[in-house]
Structure formats: C-alpha cells, structure tokens
Amino acid sequence: MIVAVDGMGGDFAPSAVVDGCVQAVKEIGANIVITGPEELIKKELDKYQYPKDKISILHAEEVINTNESPVMAIRKKKDSSLVKALQLVKDNKADAVISAGSTGAFMAGATLIVGRIKGIDRIALSPIMPGKNGAFMVSDAGANVDCKPEYLIQFALMGKIYFENILKIENPKVGLVNIGAEAEKGNELTKTAYKLLEDTDFNFIGNVEPRDISNGDVDILICDGFVGNTVLKMYEGVALNVFKMIKEEILKSFTAKIGAVFLSPVFKSLKKKLDYSEYGGSPFLGSKGICIKAHGSSDSKAFKNAIKQAVNCYDNKIIDKIKSELENMTVSKQD
C-alpha cells in the first residue's frame, strides 16, 4: 500500500508531518510519498534514521493556505502539495491521501480530483470523537452545510460500514441529531430523514439531543454539516476550557496543588481520552479513494495515527464495502 501525505498541510508542517511519517514507517512499514518542496522535505528527513526505500518525495512548489477559496485554490494551484497528493490517488499511484491543511480545499479536491463513489450524492467529513462511554462518529461535520434527507441516509450507511470494519462494533447504533427526542421535533430535513431511517435496516435509535451527544451511547450521529460542525467545534472548545479552568483552580491554593499531585494519573487518563491525536484523522466518507483529514494542529503522533487509520481502511476494503452496501440498499429501495 502507498500513502500520499501532504507535506505542507497543518500548523507544524513539514516537521510534524515528516516525523509522523517516519514513525509510521517504523511501526507499520507503510510506503509513503510526501509531497512538498523537495529540499525542505529532504532536510527534515535527514534528521532521522529510517528505511530509505519506504519514503519518497514528490516535489511541489505551491502551498494552499486556509484563507484561500477552496475550489479556486484546487483549480489554480496544480503544483501544490495537496493537489499533487490527491492526484496520486486519482492516478492509482497511491491508495490513500492524508492532509492537515485546508479542510475546504481537501474536501473540494476529494470531490473534484479523486471523485465520489457512484451512487453517493455527497462526501461527508466524519470524525471520530471521544465520549463518556465510548467513541462516536459525527457525520457530516462540515463538508455539506445544506443537505437533503437522502444524503443523511447515505452518511448513516457509510458510518455503519466504518464502525463495523474499523472499530469492530457490530450493528452500531445510529442517531439523528435533533432539538428533541420526539419523532415530530425538528425541521423538515430531520423530520423526513427520521421517517426514511425508520424504513432502513440500520440500528436506528431515534433522535439524539445535543446534551446527550457526549455520553457516547450512540455510535453514529448524523446531521447536516452546519449542525455537525457546530457540534464539533463546541465540543473541542468545551474540552479545552474545562482543562484550563481546572488548571486555574489548582493554581489558586497550596492545598489544591497537593491534591493535584495525587490526582495526576486521573488527569492524564482523562486527557488521553479527549486527545484527538489518538483517533488519527477524520475520513471523507464517500470518496473513491481513502481521504483522511488530520487536525490542523496535528503533531507527529496524530500524523502517525492518521497513516495507521488509512492503512486500516485499505486493509478492510472500506471503499469496496461501501460500494457493495450501496448497491444492496438501492436494490431494496427499488423492491
């Protein structure tokens, strides 16, 4: 398997990207192509000892910034590190692509360059997030601000396949993010989607209110990208502020500082559970190729885990299984 990695994507590129690639090569033996300015990438690689035949560089002059128009950037910057990485997958010269760069540009490239699976109307950004009782997926988390009910059914199908094959959870629970638990609550999108979900063979448990999302009792939470991105960013913000507030309170008194020493293992365990780097990245489900969006502030550990995630998707034939299940679902609708 060959993984194309955008060497210039993310806040700490290219150093964190290269470090993560080297770690992945040593741990799982992946074959990696890093795209970006050759001299710059080579300078970073020279800092490490690794199997030289496992990592190669594809020179790219340009970099797509987060403040650029996603579609225009993809179309105009053909020599960018992101476009060249995506093109490798398009040309079947790589099996997966990973980037921590612009989410919008990556999404546009996954659609315009790599393309959608036949029968999938929209690609969905589907991050795995930590919950009190287990990890859960939010789909879509920002790729599609406006959705039709049919899109949400496809998001649920792809999420189900991901959970069953990557997280090894049989018959995962599917919930619809809504403002109330009752079936009649919500807007036209959620009301119609609710009825459609009831007619599927998914393990649909009904509506899930935002206050219950963090419990992690529901495996796959589906919604339009506007709602999903709001959930994602609110969740991240609350987690960061809670830790800051705890730290501030501890520093206020000597007694609290002493107590913190004894509670240190608890804090470390909780921080690990809430650490996005443990989950790798967010897959763009519905793309013809394996596309993993790493967090913008990803460190080397996050990149390594994103590569492992891509390899896991490849080994478990996620793309083929989505195609197969989509055909079965279409046939059942026709019947």
C-alpha positions in Angstrom: 0.0 0.0 0.0 1.1 3.5 -0.8 0.0 6.6 1.3 0.3 10.1 -0.2 0.9 12.7 2.6 0.6 16.4 2.1 3.9 17.5 3.5 2.9 21.2 3.8 -0.5 20.8 5.4 -1.1 21.8 9.1 0.2 24.2 11.6 3.5 22.3 12.2 4.4 21.3 8.7 6.7 20.0 7.5 8.5 18.9 10.7 5.5 17.2 12.4 4.4 15.6 9.1 7.8 14.1 8.4 8.3 12.9 12.0 4.9 11.2 11.8 5.7 9.6 8.5 9.0 8.2 9.9 7.2 6.9 13.0 4.6 5.2 10.8 7.2 3.6 8.6 9.0 2.1 11.6 5.8 0.9 13.3 3.7 -0.4 10.4 6.0 -0.5 7.4 3.9 1.7 5.2 5.1 3.0 1.9 4.8 6.8 1.9 5.1 9.6 -0.7 5.5 13.1 0.9 4.5 16.0 -1.4 6.1 19.4 -1.0 9.3 21.4 -1.7 11.9 18.6 -2.2 14.8 20.4 -0.5 12.7 21.3 2.5 11.2 17.8 3.0 14.6 16.2 2.5 16.2 18.5 5.1 13.6 17.2 7.6 14.0 13.6 6.6 17.8 13.8 7.1 17.2 14.2 10.8 16.0 10.6 11.1 17.2 7.0 10.6 14.6 5.0 8.7 14.3 2.5 5.8 15.1 4.8 2.8 13.1 2.8 0.4 9.9 3.4 2.4 9.6 7.2 2.0 9.9 9.2 -1.2 9.4 12.8 -2.1 7.2 14.3 -4.9 8.3 17.9 -5.5 5.6 20.5 -5.3 6.2 24.2 -5.5 3.0 25.6 -4.1 1.0 25.5 -0.9 -2.7 26.0 -0.4 -3.5 28.3 2.6 -6.5 28.0 4.8 -7.7 31.5 3.8 -8.0 30.8 0.1 -11.2 29.9 -1.8 -11.1 26.0 -1.7 -12.4 25.4 -5.2 -10.3 28.2 -6.8 -7.2 27.0 -5.0 -7.6 23.4 -6.2 -8.2 24.6 -9.8 -5.4 27.1 -9.9 -2.7 25.6 -7.8 -2.0 22.4 -9.7 1.6 22.3 -8.4 0.5 22.5 -4.7 1.4 19.8 -2.2 -2.3 19.0 -1.6 -3.3 18.7 -5.3 -0.3 16.6 -6.1 -1.1 14.2 -3.2 -4.7 13.9 -4.4 -3.6 13.4 -8.0 -1.5 10.4 -6.9 -4.7 8.7 -5.7 -6.6 9.8 -8.8 -3.9 8.2 -11.0 -3.9 5.0 -8.9 -0.3 5.7 -7.9 -1.3 5.9 -4.2 -4.1 4.2 -2.2 -4.8 6.9 0.3 -4.1 10.6 0.9 -3.7 12.5 4.2 -3.6 16.2 4.8 -3.8 18.5 7.8 -4.2 21.5 5.5 -7.3 23.4 4.4 -10.4 21.3 5.1 -12.4 23.1 2.4 -9.6 22.6 -0.2 -9.2 19.0 0.8 -12.9 18.4 0.5 -13.0 20.1 -2.9 -10.1 18.0 -4.1 -11.6 14.8 -2.8 -14.7 15.6 -4.8 -13.3 17.2 -8.0 -10.0 15.2 -8.3 -10.5 11.9 -6.6 -14.3 11.8 -7.2 -17.3 10.3 -5.4 -18.3 6.7 -5.2 -21.0 6.1 -7.8 -24.4 6.5 -6.1 -23.1 8.7 -3.3 -24.5 12.2 -3.6 -22.2 14.0 -1.2 -18.9 13.2 0.5 -19.1 13.5 4.3 -16.5 14.6 6.8 -16.8 12.0 9.6 -14.6 12.5 12.6 -14.4 10.0 15.5 -14.9 11.8 18.8 -14.4 10.7 22.4 -17.4 10.1 24.6 -18.0 9.2 28.2 -19.0 5.6 27.4 -17.2 5.2 24.1 -16.1 6.8 20.8 -18.7 8.1 18.4 -18.8 9.5 14.9 -20.4 12.7 13.7 -21.4 12.7 10.0 -21.4 15.2 8.4 -19.1 17.6 10.4 -18.9 20.4 8.0 -18.5 19.3 4.4 -22.1 19.9 3.4 -23.9 22.8 5.1 -27.1 22.2 3.3 -28.3 18.6 2.9 -31.3 16.6 1.6 -32.7 13.8 3.7 -31.3 11.2 1.3 -27.8 12.4 2.0 -28.2 11.7 5.7 -29.2 8.1 4.9 -26.0 7.7 2.9 -24.0 9.2 5.8 -25.5 6.6 8.1 -24.7 3.7 5.7 -21.1 4.8 5.3 -20.7 5.4 9.1 -22.2 1.9 9.8 -19.6 0.3 7.4 -16.8 2.2 9.0 -17.8 1.3 12.6 -18.3 -2.4 11.7 -14.9 -2.8 9.9 -12.6 -0.3 11.5 -13.9 -0.1 15.1 -15.2 -3.7 15.0 -18.6 -2.8 16.5 -21.4 -5.0 15.2 -24.7 -3.4 14.3 -23.7 0.1 15.6 -26.4 2.5 16.9 -27.4 5.3 14.6 -28.9 8.5 15.9 -30.2 11.7 14.3 -29.0 14.9 15.9 -32.1 17.0 16.8 -33.5 19.5 19.2 -35.8 17.0 20.9 -36.1 13.2 21.3 -39.7 13.1 19.9 -40.1 12.0 16.2 -42.1 15.1 15.3 -39.4 17.5 16.5 -37.0 19.4 14.3 -37.1 21.0 10.8 -38.3 19.5 7.5 -34.9 17.8 7.0 -34.8 16.0 10.3 -38.5 15.0 10.2 -38.1 13.5 6.7 -34.8 11.9 7.5 -36.4 10.3 10.6 -39.1 8.6 8.5 -36.5 7.4 6.0 -34.3 6.0 8.7 -37.2 4.1 10.2 -37.5 2.2 6.9 -33.9 1.1 6.8 -32.4 -2.0 8.5 -30.0 0.3 10.5 -30.0 0.1 14.2 -31.7 3.4 14.4 -32.4 4.6 17.9 -34.2 7.9 17.0 -33.3 11.5 17.7 -30.4 12.5 20.0 -30.4 15.8 21.7 -27.1 17.7 21.8 -26.8 17.4 25.6 -26.6 13.6 25.2 -24.1 13.5 22.4 -21.0 13.4 24.7 -22.3 10.3 26.5 -21.1 8.2 23.6 -24.0 5.9 23.9 -24.8 6.3 20.2 -22.1 5.2 17.7 -23.1 7.2 14.6 -24.7 10.7 14.8 -25.9 12.0 11.5 -26.8 15.6 10.7 -26.2 18.3 8.1 -22.7 19.9 8.0 -23.8 23.1 9.7 -25.1 21.3 12.8 -22.2 18.8 12.7 -19.5 21.5 12.5 -21.2 23.4 15.3 -21.2 20.2 17.5 -17.6 19.5 16.7 -16.2 23.0 17.5 -18.4 23.4 20.6 -17.1 20.0 21.8 -13.5 20.9 21.2 -13.9 24.3 22.9 -15.6 23.0 26.0 -12.9 20.3 26.4 -10.1 22.8 26.2 -11.7 25.3 28.5 -12.6 22.7 31.1 -8.9 21.7 31.4 -7.9 25.4 31.6 -10.4 26.0 34.3 -9.2 23.0 36.3 -5.6 24.2 36.0 -6.5 27.7 37.1 -8.4 26.5 40.1 -5.5 24.2 41.1 -3.0 27.1 41.0 -5.1 29.2 43.4 -4.2 27.3 46.5 -1.4 25.2 48.0 -3.9 22.5 49.1 -5.2 22.2 45.6 -1.7 21.8 44.3 -1.0 19.0 46.7 -4.3 17.3 45.7 -3.4 17.6 42.1 -0.2 15.6 42.6 -2.3 12.6 43.8 -4.9 13.1 41.0 -2.2 13.4 38.3 -2.9 9.8 36.9 -6.6 10.7 36.7 -5.9 13.9 34.8 -3.5 12.1 32.4 -6.1 9.3 31.7 -8.8 11.9 31.0 -6.6 14.0 28.8 -5.7 10.9 26.7 -9.4 10.0 26.3 -10.0 13.5 25.0 -6.9 13.7 22.8 -7.8 13.9 19.1 -4.4 12.5 18.1 -5.4 9.1 19.5 -8.0 8.8 16.7 -5.8 9.8 13.8 -8.0 11.9 11.5 -11.4 12.4 10.0 -12.3 10.3 6.9 -14.0 11.8 4.0 -16.5 9.0 3.5 -17.9 8.7 0.0 -14.8 9.5 -1.9 -13.5 6.9 -4.4 -10.2 6.9 -2.6 -9.2 6.9 1.1 -9.0 10.5 2.2 -8.1 11.3 5.8 -8.3 14.9 7.1 -5.9 15.3 10.0 -6.5 18.1 12.5 -4.8 21.4 11.6 -2.8 21.4 14.8 -1.7 17.7 14.4 1.6 16.7 15.9 3.7 13.8 14.8 1.7 11.3 16.8 -1.5 12.4 15.1 0.0 12.1 11.7 1.3 8.6 12.5 -2.1 7.5 13.7 -3.8 9.1 10.6 -1.5 6.9 8.4 -2.3 3.8 10.5 -6.0 4.7 10.1 -5.6 4.9 6.3 -3.8 1.6 6.2 -6.6 0.1 8.3 -9.2 1.4 5.9 -7.3 -0.1 3.0 -6.8 -3.5 4.6 -10.5 -3.7 5.5 -11.6 -2.6 1.9 -13.8 0.2 3.2 -14.3 1.7 -0.3 -15.4 -1.7 -1.8 -17.7 -2.4 1.0 -19.4 1.0 0.7 -20.0 0.3 -3.0 -21.4 -3.1 -2.3 -23.7 -2.0 0.5 -24.9 1.0 -1.5 -25.9 -1.3 -4.4 -27.8 -3.6 -1.9 -29.6 -0.6 -0.4 -30.6 0.7 -3.8 -32.0 -2.7 -4.8 -34.0 -2.9 -1.6 -35.5 0.6 -2.2 -36.5 -0.4 -5.8 -38.2 -3.5 -4.4 
